C-alpha cells in the first residue's frame, strides 16, 4: 500500500529535510519518493541545496510538491500525519492508493538495460528523463 502527503504549498529544502529525517524514523515505511518540479542544473541556484538524511548528503534537485511512501502497515498513517502536522502548518492532505510503480517495465529495460541488475527497491523511484547518475538517492534503512 502507498500513501501520499500532498502539502498545500511547495516545500523548501529545509522543510523537506526535516520531514525526511522524521519519516525515516518511522518503522514499516519501505520506500519514500519525492516528486516535484525539477530545478535547473545550476549549483548557484538558491533553491538547490544539499540536505542530510541519515548522515548521507543528498543534492535535492527538485522543489518538493508531493511525498510518496510505500508502507507495510496501515498503523503508519497516523504517525505520518503527526509528522506532517508538525512541519506543514499551512495544511496538507494524505491519500492512500497506488502511487509508486512496483513492476519493471519495457521503459526500464530501455533505460537501464539488463533488468536482472535493477534492484526491486529502485523500481518506480526514478525520473525516466534524468541522466542515470542523477536519478535517485538510495538510503538503506538500518536494521
mmCIF file of the C-alpha atoms, coordinates in Angstrom:
data_MODEL
# 
_entry.id   MODEL 
# 
loop_
_atom_site.group_PDB 
_atom_site.id 
_atom_site.type_symbol 
_atom_site.label_atom_id 
_atom_site.label_alt_id 
_atom_site.label_comp_id 
_atom_site.label_asym_id 
_atom_site.label_entity_id 
_atom_site.label_seq_id 
_atom_site.pdbx_PDB_ins_code 
_atom_site.Cartn_x 
_atom_site.Cartn_y 
_atom_site.Cartn_z 
_atom_site.occupancy 
_atom_site.B_iso_or_equiv 
_atom_site.pdbx_formal_charge 
_atom_site.auth_seq_id 
_atom_site.auth_comp_id 
_atom_site.auth_asym_id 
_atom_site.auth_atom_id 
_atom_site.pdbx_PDB_model_num 
ATOM 1   C CA . UNK A 1 1   ? 0.000  0.000  0.000   1.00 0.00 ? 1   UNK A CA 1 
ATOM 2   C CA . UNK A 1 2   ? 1.157  3.544  -0.722  1.00 0.00 ? 2   UNK A CA 1 
ATOM 3   C CA . UNK A 1 3   ? 0.267  6.846  0.870   1.00 0.00 ? 3   UNK A CA 1 
ATOM 4   C CA . UNK A 1 4   ? 0.871  10.358 -0.352  1.00 0.00 ? 4   UNK A CA 1 
ATOM 5   C CA . UNK A 1 5   ? 1.391  13.577 1.572   1.00 0.00 ? 5   UNK A CA 1 
ATOM 6   C CA . UNK A 1 6   ? 0.162  16.420 -0.609  1.00 0.00 ? 6   UNK A CA 1 
ATOM 7   C CA . UNK A 1 7   ? 1.247  19.723 1.017   1.00 0.00 ? 7   UNK A CA 1 
ATOM 8   C CA . UNK A 1 8   ? -0.796 22.840 0.251   1.00 0.00 ? 8   UNK A CA 1 
ATOM 9   C CA . UNK A 1 9   ? 2.459  24.586 -0.682  1.00 0.00 ? 9   UNK A CA 1 
ATOM 10  C CA . UNK A 1 10  ? 5.715  23.657 -2.393  1.00 0.00 ? 10  UNK A CA 1 
ATOM 11  C CA . UNK A 1 11  ? 8.264  22.712 0.284   1.00 0.00 ? 11  UNK A CA 1 
ATOM 12  C CA . UNK A 1 12  ? 11.615 24.335 0.897   1.00 0.00 ? 12  UNK A CA 1 
ATOM 13  C CA . UNK A 1 13  ? 14.726 22.192 1.105   1.00 0.00 ? 13  UNK A CA 1 
ATOM 14  C CA . UNK A 1 14  ? 14.878 22.754 4.880   1.00 0.00 ? 14  UNK A CA 1 
ATOM 15  C CA . UNK A 1 15  ? 11.302 21.565 5.405   1.00 0.00 ? 15  UNK A CA 1 
ATOM 16  C CA . UNK A 1 16  ? 11.867 18.587 3.114   1.00 0.00 ? 16  UNK A CA 1 
ATOM 17  C CA . UNK A 1 17  ? 14.965 17.627 5.105   1.00 0.00 ? 17  UNK A CA 1 
ATOM 18  C CA . UNK A 1 18  ? 13.166 17.859 8.464   1.00 0.00 ? 18  UNK A CA 1 
ATOM 19  C CA . UNK A 1 19  ? 10.241 15.752 7.250   1.00 0.00 ? 19  UNK A CA 1 
ATOM 20  C CA . UNK A 1 20  ? 12.509 13.095 5.711   1.00 0.00 ? 20  UNK A CA 1 
ATOM 21  C CA . UNK A 1 21  ? 14.527 12.800 8.904   1.00 0.00 ? 21  UNK A CA 1 
ATOM 22  C CA . UNK A 1 22  ? 11.394 12.166 10.977  1.00 0.00 ? 22  UNK A CA 1 
ATOM 23  C CA . UNK A 1 23  ? 9.696  9.899  8.427   1.00 0.00 ? 23  UNK A CA 1 
ATOM 24  C CA . UNK A 1 24  ? 12.854 7.813  8.260   1.00 0.00 ? 24  UNK A CA 1 
ATOM 25  C CA . UNK A 1 25  ? 12.469 7.054  11.983  1.00 0.00 ? 25  UNK A CA 1 
ATOM 26  C CA . UNK A 1 26  ? 9.006  5.506  11.497  1.00 0.00 ? 26  UNK A CA 1 
ATOM 27  C CA . UNK A 1 27  ? 9.032  1.739  11.179  1.00 0.00 ? 27  UNK A CA 1 
ATOM 28  C CA . UNK A 1 28  ? 7.150  -0.011 8.360   1.00 0.00 ? 28  UNK A CA 1 
ATOM 29  C CA . UNK A 1 29  ? 7.828  2.663  5.744   1.00 0.00 ? 29  UNK A CA 1 
ATOM 30  C CA . UNK A 1 30  ? 9.546  0.716  2.994   1.00 0.00 ? 30  UNK A CA 1 
ATOM 31  C CA . UNK A 1 31  ? 10.343 3.488  0.479   1.00 0.00 ? 31  UNK A CA 1 
ATOM 32  C CA . UNK A 1 32  ? 9.932  7.254  0.189   1.00 0.00 ? 32  UNK A CA 1 
ATOM 33  C CA . UNK A 1 33  ? 9.781  9.104  -3.123  1.00 0.00 ? 33  UNK A CA 1 
ATOM 34  C CA . UNK A 1 34  ? 9.824  12.880 -3.526  1.00 0.00 ? 34  UNK A CA 1 
ATOM 35  C CA . UNK A 1 35  ? 8.071  14.413 -6.508  1.00 0.00 ? 35  UNK A CA 1 
ATOM 36  C CA . UNK A 1 36  ? 8.162  17.984 -7.669  1.00 0.00 ? 36  UNK A CA 1 
ATOM 37  C CA . UNK A 1 37  ? 9.396  20.477 -10.172 1.00 0.00 ? 37  UNK A CA 1 
ATOM 38  C CA . UNK A 1 38  ? 12.964 19.812 -11.316 1.00 0.00 ? 38  UNK A CA 1 
ATOM 39  C CA . UNK A 1 39  ? 15.367 22.654 -10.532 1.00 0.00 ? 39  UNK A CA 1 
ATOM 40  C CA . UNK A 1 40  ? 17.814 23.940 -13.152 1.00 0.00 ? 40  UNK A CA 1 
ATOM 41  C CA . UNK A 1 41  ? 21.150 22.137 -13.189 1.00 0.00 ? 41  UNK A CA 1 
ATOM 42  C CA . UNK A 1 42  ? 22.879 25.221 -11.803 1.00 0.00 ? 42  UNK A CA 1 
ATOM 43  C CA . UNK A 1 43  ? 24.739 24.850 -8.477  1.00 0.00 ? 43  UNK A CA 1 
ATOM 44  C CA . UNK A 1 44  ? 24.412 28.596 -7.829  1.00 0.00 ? 44  UNK A CA 1 
ATOM 45  C CA . UNK A 1 45  ? 20.601 28.386 -7.865  1.00 0.00 ? 45  UNK A CA 1 
ATOM 46  C CA . UNK A 1 46  ? 19.460 29.366 -4.330  1.00 0.00 ? 46  UNK A CA 1 
ATOM 47  C CA . UNK A 1 47  ? 16.846 26.600 -4.325  1.00 0.00 ? 47  UNK A CA 1 
ATOM 48  C CA . UNK A 1 48  ? 19.455 23.860 -4.948  1.00 0.00 ? 48  UNK A CA 1 
ATOM 49  C CA . UNK A 1 49  ? 20.663 22.593 -1.589  1.00 0.00 ? 49  UNK A CA 1 
ATOM 50  C CA . UNK A 1 50  ? 22.436 19.627 -0.115  1.00 0.00 ? 50  UNK A CA 1 
ATOM 51  C CA . UNK A 1 51  ? 20.283 18.027 2.578   1.00 0.00 ? 51  UNK A CA 1 
ATOM 52  C CA . UNK A 1 52  ? 21.471 15.489 5.124   1.00 0.00 ? 52  UNK A CA 1 
ATOM 53  C CA . UNK A 1 53  ? 19.367 12.425 5.919   1.00 0.00 ? 53  UNK A CA 1 
ATOM 54  C CA . UNK A 1 54  ? 20.780 9.561  7.991   1.00 0.00 ? 54  UNK A CA 1 
ATOM 55  C CA . UNK A 1 55  ? 24.276 11.011 7.599   1.00 0.00 ? 55  UNK A CA 1 
ATOM 56  C CA . UNK A 1 56  ? 24.002 10.895 3.791   1.00 0.00 ? 56  UNK A CA 1 
ATOM 57  C CA . UNK A 1 57  ? 24.283 14.107 1.805   1.00 0.00 ? 57  UNK A CA 1 
ATOM 58  C CA . UNK A 1 58  ? 21.662 14.388 -0.936  1.00 0.00 ? 58  UNK A CA 1 
ATOM 59  C CA . UNK A 1 59  ? 21.663 17.023 -3.668  1.00 0.00 ? 59  UNK A CA 1 
ATOM 60  C CA . UNK A 1 60  ? 17.979 17.980 -3.656  1.00 0.00 ? 60  UNK A CA 1 
ATOM 61  C CA . UNK A 1 61  ? 17.249 18.575 -7.340  1.00 0.00 ? 61  UNK A CA 1 
ATOM 62  C CA . UNK A 1 62  ? 13.529 19.350 -7.015  1.00 0.00 ? 62  UNK A CA 1 
ATOM 63  C CA . UNK A 1 63  ? 11.110 21.621 -5.179  1.00 0.00 ? 63  UNK A CA 1 
ATOM 64  C CA . UNK A 1 64  ? 9.122  19.021 -3.233  1.00 0.00 ? 64  UNK A CA 1 
ATOM 65  C CA . UNK A 1 65  ? 5.449  19.006 -4.136  1.00 0.00 ? 65  UNK A CA 1 
ATOM 66  C CA . UNK A 1 66  ? 4.449  15.518 -3.007  1.00 0.00 ? 66  UNK A CA 1 
ATOM 67  C CA . UNK A 1 67  ? 5.903  12.861 -0.725  1.00 0.00 ? 67  UNK A CA 1 
ATOM 68  C CA . UNK A 1 68  ? 5.021  9.285  -1.655  1.00 0.00 ? 68  UNK A CA 1 
ATOM 69  C CA . UNK A 1 69  ? 5.578  6.365  0.703   1.00 0.00 ? 69  UNK A CA 1 
ATOM 70  C CA . UNK A 1 70  ? 5.305  2.622  0.304   1.00 0.00 ? 70  UNK A CA 1 
ATOM 71  C CA . UNK A 1 71  ? 4.114  1.356  3.677   1.00 0.00 ? 71  UNK A CA 1 
ATOM 72  C CA . UNK A 1 72  ? 3.899  -2.143 5.071   1.00 0.00 ? 72  UNK A CA 1 
ATOM 73  C CA . UNK A 1 73  ? 1.227  -1.500 7.727   1.00 0.00 ? 73  UNK A CA 1 
ATOM 74  C CA . UNK A 1 74  ? -1.744 0.877  7.922   1.00 0.00 ? 74  UNK A CA 1 
ATOM 75  C CA . UNK A 1 75  ? -0.773 1.758  11.520  1.00 0.00 ? 75  UNK A CA 1 
ATOM 76  C CA . UNK A 1 76  ? 1.893  4.006  9.955   1.00 0.00 ? 76  UNK A CA 1 
ATOM 77  C CA . UNK A 1 77  ? -0.683 6.509  8.637   1.00 0.00 ? 77  UNK A CA 1 
ATOM 78  C CA . UNK A 1 78  ? -1.404 8.312  11.970  1.00 0.00 ? 78  UNK A CA 1 
ATOM 79  C CA . UNK A 1 79  ? 2.342  8.629  12.615  1.00 0.00 ? 79  UNK A CA 1 
ATOM 80  C CA . UNK A 1 80  ? 2.883  10.105 9.141   1.00 0.00 ? 80  UNK A CA 1 
ATOM 81  C CA . UNK A 1 81  ? 0.030  12.566 9.706   1.00 0.00 ? 81  UNK A CA 1 
ATOM 82  C CA . UNK A 1 82  ? 1.616  13.604 13.014  1.00 0.00 ? 82  UNK A CA 1 
ATOM 83  C CA . UNK A 1 83  ? 4.941  14.369 11.296  1.00 0.00 ? 83  UNK A CA 1 
ATOM 84  C CA . UNK A 1 84  ? 3.161  16.276 8.520   1.00 0.00 ? 84  UNK A CA 1 
ATOM 85  C CA . UNK A 1 85  ? 1.110  18.287 11.012  1.00 0.00 ? 85  UNK A CA 1 
ATOM 86  C CA . UNK A 1 86  ? 4.295  19.259 12.868  1.00 0.00 ? 86  UNK A CA 1 
ATOM 87  C CA . UNK A 1 87  ? 6.129  20.515 9.763   1.00 0.00 ? 87  UNK A CA 1 
ATOM 88  C CA . UNK A 1 88  ? 3.315  21.661 7.465   1.00 0.00 ? 88  UNK A CA 1 
ATOM 89  C CA . UNK A 1 89  ? 1.301  24.259 9.436   1.00 0.00 ? 89  UNK A CA 1 
ATOM 90  C CA . UNK A 1 90  ? -0.148 25.631 6.168   1.00 0.00 ? 90  UNK A CA 1 
ATOM 91  C CA . UNK A 1 91  ? -2.037 22.384 5.557   1.00 0.00 ? 91  UNK A CA 1 
ATOM 92  C CA . UNK A 1 92  ? -1.776 19.103 3.700   1.00 0.00 ? 92  UNK A CA 1 
ATOM 93  C CA . UNK A 1 93  ? -3.799 16.111 2.572   1.00 0.00 ? 93  UNK A CA 1 
ATOM 94  C CA . UNK A 1 94  ? -2.923 12.440 2.981   1.00 0.00 ? 94  UNK A CA 1 
ATOM 95  C CA . UNK A 1 95  ? -4.190 9.984  0.378   1.00 0.00 ? 95  UNK A CA 1 
ATOM 96  C CA . UNK A 1 96  ? -3.999 6.189  0.204   1.00 0.00 ? 96  UNK A CA 1 
ATOM 97  C CA . UNK A 1 97  ? -3.640 4.369  -3.095  1.00 0.00 ? 97  UNK A CA 1 
ATOM 98  C CA . UNK A 1 98  ? -1.013 3.139  -5.517  1.00 0.00 ? 98  UNK A CA 1 
ATOM 99  C CA . UNK A 1 99  ? 1.475  5.884  -6.338  1.00 0.00 ? 99  UNK A CA 1 
ATOM 100 C CA . UNK A 1 100 ? 4.813  4.077  -6.752  1.00 0.00 ? 100 UNK A CA 1 
ATOM 101 C CA . UNK A 1 101 ? 5.248  1.666  -9.639  1.00 0.00 ? 101 UNK A CA 1 
ATOM 102 C CA . UNK A 1 102 ? 6.015  -1.857 -8.405  1.00 0.00 ? 102 UNK A CA 1 
ATOM 103 C CA . UNK A 1 103 ? 6.716  -3.795 -11.612 1.00 0.00 ? 103 UNK A CA 1 
ATOM 104 C CA . UNK A 1 104 ? 9.617  -3.494 -14.043 1.00 0.00 ? 104 UNK A CA 1 
ATOM 105 C CA . UNK A 1 105 ? 8.510  -2.263 -17.465 1.00 0.00 ? 105 UNK A CA 1 
ATOM 106 C CA . UNK A 1 106 ? 9.750  -2.115 -21.048 1.00 0.00 ? 106 UNK A CA 1 
ATOM 107 C CA . UNK A 1 107 ? 10.748 1.508  -20.357 1.00 0.00 ? 107 UNK A CA 1 
ATOM 108 C CA . UNK A 1 108 ? 13.022 0.249  -17.556 1.00 0.00 ? 108 UNK A CA 1 
ATOM 109 C CA . UNK A 1 109 ? 14.587 -2.221 -19.968 1.00 0.00 ? 109 UNK A CA 1 
ATOM 110 C CA . UNK A 1 110 ? 15.274 0.545  -22.485 1.00 0.00 ? 110 UNK A CA 1 
ATOM 111 C CA . UNK A 1 111 ? 16.629 2.948  -19.866 1.00 0.00 ? 111 UNK A CA 1 
ATOM 112 C CA . UNK A 1 112 ? 18.630 0.586  -17.622 1.00 0.00 ? 112 UNK A CA 1 
ATOM 113 C CA . UNK A 1 113 ? 19.422 -2.310 -19.913 1.00 0.00 ? 113 UNK A CA 1 
ATOM 114 C CA . UNK A 1 114 ? 19.541 -5.663 -18.152 1.00 0.00 ? 114 UNK A CA 1 
ATOM 115 C CA . UNK A 1 115 ? 16.603 -5.733 -15.713 1.00 0.00 ? 115 UNK A CA 1 
ATOM 116 C CA . UNK A 1 116 ? 18.189 -8.545 -13.707 1.00 0.00 ? 116 UNK A CA 1 
ATOM 117 C CA . UNK A 1 117 ? 20.664 -5.991 -12.334 1.00 0.00 ? 117 UNK A CA 1 
ATOM 118 C CA . UNK A 1 118 ? 17.964 -3.445 -11.418 1.00 0.00 ? 118 UNK A CA 1 
ATOM 119 C CA . UNK A 1 119 ? 17.188 -3.824 -7.691  1.00 0.00 ? 119 UNK A CA 1 
ATOM 120 C CA . UNK A 1 120 ? 13.479 -4.165 -6.908  1.00 0.00 ? 120 UNK A CA 1 
ATOM 121 C CA . UNK A 1 121 ? 13.821 -1.275 -4.433  1.00 0.00 ? 121 UNK A CA 1 
ATOM 122 C CA . UNK A 1 122 ? 14.705 1.067  -7.323  1.00 0.00 ? 122 UNK A CA 1 
ATOM 123 C CA . UNK A 1 123 ? 11.633 0.263  -9.450  1.00 0.00 ? 123 UNK A CA 1 
ATOM 124 C CA . UNK A 1 124 ? 9.367  3.295  -9.621  1.00 0.00 ? 124 UNK A CA 1 
ATOM 125 C CA . UNK A 1 125 ? 11.793 5.631  -7.833  1.00 0.00 ? 125 UNK A CA 1 
ATOM 126 C CA . UNK A 1 126 ? 13.436 7.439  -10.697 1.00 0.00 ? 126 UNK A CA 1 
ATOM 127 C CA . UNK A 1 127 ? 12.836 10.171 -13.214 1.00 0.00 ? 127 UNK A CA 1 
ATOM 128 C CA . UNK A 1 128 ? 12.965 8.424  -16.563 1.00 0.00 ? 128 UNK A CA 1 
ATOM 129 C CA . UNK A 1 129 ? 14.124 11.645 -18.263 1.00 0.00 ? 129 UNK A CA 1 
ATOM 130 C CA . UNK A 1 130 ? 17.111 12.253 -15.979 1.00 0.00 ? 130 UNK A CA 1 
ATOM 131 C CA . UNK A 1 131 ? 20.643 11.020 -16.516 1.00 0.00 ? 131 UNK A CA 1 
ATOM 132 C CA . UNK A 1 132 ? 21.283 7.650  -14.877 1.00 0.00 ? 132 UNK A CA 1 
ATOM 133 C CA . UNK A 1 133 ? 23.762 9.111  -12.353 1.00 0.00 ? 133 UNK A CA 1 
ATOM 134 C CA . UNK A 1 134 ? 21.246 11.782 -11.257 1.00 0.00 ? 134 UNK A CA 1 
ATOM 135 C CA . UNK A 1 135 ? 18.132 9.651  -10.934 1.00 0.00 ? 135 UNK A CA 1 
ATOM 136 C CA . UNK A 1 136 ? 17.802 8.683  -7.292  1.00 0.00 ? 136 UNK A CA 1 
ATOM 137 C CA . UNK A 1 137 ? 19.476 8.748  -3.930  1.00 0.00 ? 137 UNK A CA 1 
ATOM 138 C CA . UNK A 1 138 ? 19.081 5.444  -2.170  1.00 0.00 ? 138 UNK A CA 1 
ATOM 139 C CA . UNK A 1 139 ? 19.377 5.276  1.632   1.00 0.00 ? 139 UNK A CA 1 
ATOM 140 C CA . UNK A 1 140 ? 19.256 1.850  3.241   1.00 0.00 ? 140 UNK A CA 1 
ATOM 141 C CA . UNK A 1 141 ? 17.272 1.507  6.440   1.00 0.00 ? 141 UNK A CA 1 
ATOM 142 C CA . UNK A 1 142 ? 19.356 0.418  9.387   1.00 0.00 ? 142 UNK A CA 1 
ATOM 143 C CA . UNK A 1 143 ? 18.149 -2.889 10.828  1.00 0.00 ? 143 UNK A CA 1 
# 
